[in-house]
Amino acid sequence: MANIETRYLGLHLKNPLIASSGPLTRQPGSVAMLEDAGIAAVVLRSIFEEQITAETSSMYAALENETSAFALEYLRADLPGQLGPEEYLRRLDAIRKRVKIPVIASCNCLSKAKWIAYARKIAQTGADALELNLYHMPVDPEETSEQIEARNVDLVRAVINEVKIPIAVKLSYHYTALPAYVRKLDRAGVKGVVLFNRFLQTDVDINRERIFYAPNYSSPNVLHSQLRWAAVLRNFIHADIGISGGIHSGDDLVKALLVGANVGMICSVLHLHPDASRTINQILTRLQEWMVDKGYADLDAFRGKLRETNLHDGRGFERAQYVKAATELFT
């Protein structure tokens, strides 16, 4: 049997398959089920700054009606802001005690001060690593891409300087020069980057004349972008690479590893098929069968075999594949 053990963010994993942030990574029971099914690690359901703001605002409102010296000192010390939503931390602690696999917390960051404090609490609660979800809709017409990226890198660096657990960054598609930006994050000290985030998609109901959010499950058809960028980035950065979105089978996981990913992350496939345990088993079994058929004893024997190697500026892989596909289609 082929050895499919690997490492991600400095953590030892029994295989390269991780359950990414989603409903099944929210409760101890469902996380334990994923562990029993063979998943190697989980990224907990993300917590967003708006949740922290909402909870701390209600705490402030309650305390402002108090006149005791204790309440006044509580407010003066900004303790509500430091405490944040304790439910997330309680759930993290319960999951950490329930399972043996690595548990990666996840949060969506905007304001640096609050998230530095909250990252500390996540680390103290027992998370093995922290994934920063840097999604931000750039709606300010006066703010440039350079300013947005500089702010994000500054935020990531500040968090890294405050906690000892490994930090990964989950990226969106929307960067003009993704390699340059990822290299900045790499130099800032991130241990991993995840390609890519999938967000709720807006749609328009023309009968009710309103905007609504539509389900946005991935499919293997969206995997090509992650594969392309992982192949291009692999030789440019030291950080690990996780591919998220589009992995639905063992073949998809093999593709991710061939272009240089350290792990593949699954979410949608666990909800599209009723038997999550069977799905996980099928993916891992197919990976091992493929490795045995090809004669690979472990993942390092083929990981990154199809990464970008033609040119140091990243044009070789992308340009060659584009020209080949275009000429085949139109000749």
Phi, psi and omega in degrees: 000135181292148178274117182249018175292152181204183176230145177213126183059028182082002182262139177281129179239143180286343175197172185268024183249120183241141172274118182279173184305127181181182182304324182285351179251027182258326186244149180304320182297313181289327176293319177298322177298317179296321177298314180298329181284345177116001180296145187270334180195164178229145169256119185295157175306133186294149170247140187249152181303325179299327178293318178295317181298317181296316183290316181291330177296319179293326177294317177298316182299319180293319183288330182294342177275352179269149180243003182289155178297326179298314181296319180296320178292324179299315179291318183297326181275000182056037180296325176302318179293329180283328182285316179065190182285104184291338182299320179298318180291323177296319180292319176301315180297318180295319179293317181300323180282339185275326187239162179258340181289158178301140179244119182253119177284162182218137178213155179255114190257141169227294182275128187295314187299312182294322185281335172295314179297320182286326176299322177301314182294322177297316179296318181293332182284341174120011176298141179281336179198171181226128177257121179266119180267102189270027179295130177206124179279114183281089184258355178276113183292347180268350183264127183272165177297324179297321179292319180297313182294320179297320178296318180295316180297321178297318178297313181298315180299319180296319178294316180301322181289344185258340183233156182262347180284155180296145180244130172244157179237127176263123188256155170265176180286338202269073174227135181293319181230079186300315181301317180297319180293316180295325178294327175295318177295321179299315179292334178288342175114012178294147180266348179197155172232142182245128183244115353227173177283145174243124185250160172302135183257134178279145175222171183238126174271106186285340178282315179272350180056058179212160177266140177219166179260127183260149175304144187225059179290146178279169172214164178302342180293340181265359186289338187301323181292317178297319180297316181300311185287326176296318179297321181287320186281337192307316182274355183268340187229156175271335184297153174291160179236128172248137177254125182230131180103107177107352178274110182235357184209171176297324178297320179297319178295320177300316179302316181299318180290322180298326181273358172118003178290148175276326180215159170246141183243136182236147175213296185304318183298333180287340180259337179282337178244132188293332183256092183296322181298316180295319180299313180298316180299319180295319180296313183289323178297318179296320178301312181293321179298318180297317180296318179296317180297324181272350179083023180267124183280330180210176185292326181295341182291338181225353181300129179080009181300329181253021178290167177294122178225354187290315182225151180283346181265005174084002183276339186300306182298306186296312183294316182297316180293322180294313181297317180299314181294317183294318182291326178290326182284325191246018176235000000 
